Amino acid sequence: MAENRALGQDVGQLQPPQQLAKDLGWLAVIGLGITSEVGAGIFYLTAQVQAEVPGIGPHVPLALIVDALLATVLALTYWFFSHSIAGAGGEYLFVSRSLGPQAGFIVHVVSWFGATASMGFLAYTAPSFLSAALMPIASGLGTWLATPMGTVVAGLIMIWGAWAIHARGVKHVGTLVKVATAVIAVAASMVIVVGFAHGPTALAQRLAEKDHLSFAFLNAHAGASPHWMAFLEALPILYFAYAGLRSTTYAGGEVRQARKVVSGSVLVVLGLVAILYVTFALALYHMAPWSVIAGLIATGHKSLANASALTGLFLPAWAAILLSFAVAAIVFKTILPGMMGQSRMLLAFAEDGLVPQGLTHLSSKKTPVRALTVGAALASVVLIQTGLTGTPFGVAASVLAGAIVHAALGLGLIMMPRMAPGLFAANQSWLAGRPGLRVALGTLMILIGGGMGVLVVIPEIANPWYDNPLFEVALFAVIGIALYRNYWQNVQRTQSEQAHRSKFFPAPQELEAVQQDA
């Protein structure tokens, strides 16, 4: 029975020795995906991409459509793997069970450090949104939050506030992400309605009246003309707006009928988010021509070059303030699904014996509080380091790590029948019976991952070595290699190779016995 219980971690719903609370349902899992995907980026990056990639011009909506098609490949990959296995480890389980534990672990150690650094950086940027929301209420009201000390203190409160919510139980996280999804819907709807209701002529009038800016002046400073190379460069920047899809996979340990819910939620989240992104961008550029947005950025009016500020020009003062607070809340809520994925990945590492077993400990609320604490502590270090230096260490690795994970997932799709025949036999999706399509999907994932990786690395080549994504990825990979080597030495010392193989490469007959036992 003990061996069967261990094998049960590799098929269907992951069952750790101490079970996580099964308090999430369809809406909560979908909410986790949406709140992880839709952050402040939709309000800022859709406009600020004009500065990030000069020459993208009016092609932002088209880039989001192309990226949605690429993200469909990722969603179908998650959907396929979720038919074999669903658990707290999310995509780490997919890669480690289809490519082997060494590759899966090292790749996701890099991913874990990158995600943790991103959470710290998010906590660093979030106070500025709150400061901007407070400023219109009273002069100087949000000034302290914009100071280095205020940013760090507020960021620490946000990180540990999210930790406290998680520590109280995943049910509270599920409730909050559902509320946050409603806030996203309201805030985005305000921009979409205003954007389609007003054209460039109305915006020109408002900018002239309120900010004494003319379209002629802004257009003259727009900079580079649109070109297709900029379109290609913008694809990886905008593509990672869809990266939050992974959050749905990490909910597998805390939902009943995990394979059904996780696989279905991934597709629902992608569909809703893609529609929202494209509609939002179309509305924004219907109201504000790209040359005006680029001109605002080039002439030092960057605070106006975002969807919430431009929409606020047409709203009553109270509604504009409400929109600003909604955007600030959206930034904070992104920490919740990020912390969930980060802690559940670390929990899965510990369940597999790859990191200290103490991290498998669950609190009385059935949450992995030690894993949560380790992640929150490291995110706090990144927050403080960013406040001191202005450059977050590890964030560059997160984007490149995402590309590497894409390629690993694609290779796992191709290799799964050979590397994990038991798990492949357990997969009841229609794709399992179509090897040609499965291999084609895996190949596309490898190409997408490789292409995105190249597009991420090339612009960073001129950066100092310590701020280069290749260096950061290599550093985190070395940590993963060292940890895995220690694990393997323990396996050899205890002569537990058979248990290792059964855990990561269960035979079809073993899985059948487990399913009958369950």
C-alpha positions, 0 to 999 in steps of 0.5 A: 500500500505504501508503494501504491500511495507513492505511485498515486502521486504520478497519475491522476490527481497528485496525492501527497502524504498530507493532502492539501485542502480540496477547496478550489472549484472551477471558478477559483481555478479559472480566476487563478489563471485570469488574475495571473495573466491579466495584471497592470501590463494590460493597462500600461504595456499595451501603450508603453510597448511603443517605447519598448519596441519603437516601430511597432506602431499600430500593430499591437492588436495584431501582435496580441492576436498572433501571440494568442495563436502561439499561446493556444499551442501552450494551452493545448500542451497543458490540456494534454498533460493534464489528462495524465497527471494533475497536482500541486507541481503543475508543469514541473510534474509534466516535464519531470515525468515525461523527460525524467527527473533530472531535466524536469528539476533543473529546468524548474529550479531556474523557473522557480528562482525566476518566478520568485524574483518576479514576485519581488520585482512586482512588489517593488513596482506595485506601490507606484501604482498605489501612489499614482491612485492617491495623488489626485485625492490630495496633493502629496498624499501618495508621495511617501510611497514613491520614495525608496523607503516607502516603496520597500516598506509597502512592497514588504507589506504586500508580500507578507500580506499575500503570505498571510492570506495563503497561510489562512487557507487556499479557500480564502485565496480562491475567494479573493481571486474571484473578486479580483477577476470581477475588478479586472472585468470592471476596469477593463470594461471602462477602458473598452467602452471609453475607447470605442466611444471616443476617437482621435478627435475627441482625445485631441480636444481633451489633451489640448484642454487639460494638458495643453498638448497638440496632436501635431506636436506629439506626432512630430516626436513619434519617432520610428515609423512602423516596420515588421522587424519591430513587430517580431521583436514585440512578440516575445514581450507581449507573448508573456502576457499569456504566461499566467496560464501555468497558474491553472496547472498548479491548482491541481492539488487543491481541486477535486476531479483535478484532471477534468478541472485543470485541463478544461480551465486552461482552455477557458482562461486562454479564450477569455484572456485572448478576447480581453487583450485584443478587444482592449488593445483595439479600443485603446488604439481606436481612441489614441493613435500610436503616434500620439502614444509614442509622442507622449512617451518621447516628450516626457509625458509618460504618465499619460501614455497608458490606458487608464490615464487616457481613459481618465481624461473622459471620466468624471474625477471620481471614476478616474480615481476609482479606475486608478485604484482598481489598477493598483489592486490588480497589481497587488492581486497578481502576487497571490497566484504567483505565490501559489505557483511558486510554493506548490512547485517547491512543495512538489520538489520536496515531495519528490525528495529533491529538496529538504523534506521539511518543506512538505509540512502542511499547516492546520489549514492544509497549506504548505506554509514552510514553502510559502515562507521560503518563497516570500523571504526570497522575494523580500530579498529581491525587493530590498535588493531592487530598492538598493540597486534599482535592478532586480536580480533574477527577473531577466532569468524568468523570461528566458526560463519561460522559453526553456520550459516551453521547449522542455514541454514540447520535447516531453510531448514527443518523448512521453510514450517512450519515457513514461509509457504508464502515464501515456497509457493513462491519458484519455485525451483524443490527442493521445491516439493521434501521434502525428498531431502530438509530435507536431504540437511538441515540435511547435512548442520547441520552435516557439520556445527556441524562437522566444529564447533567441528574441529574449537574449539578443536585446540583452547581449549588451547588458553587464554580465551580472544582468544578463539572462544567460548568466542568471539562468546558468547560475540557477541551473548550477544550483539545480544540478548541485541539488539533484546530484545530492539527491542522486547520491542519496538514492545510490547510498540507500540503494533505492533506485527501484523506488526512484524508477517507480516514482518517476517512471511507473510501469503501466501495470503499476498504474493500473493497480494504483487506479484500482486501489484508489 
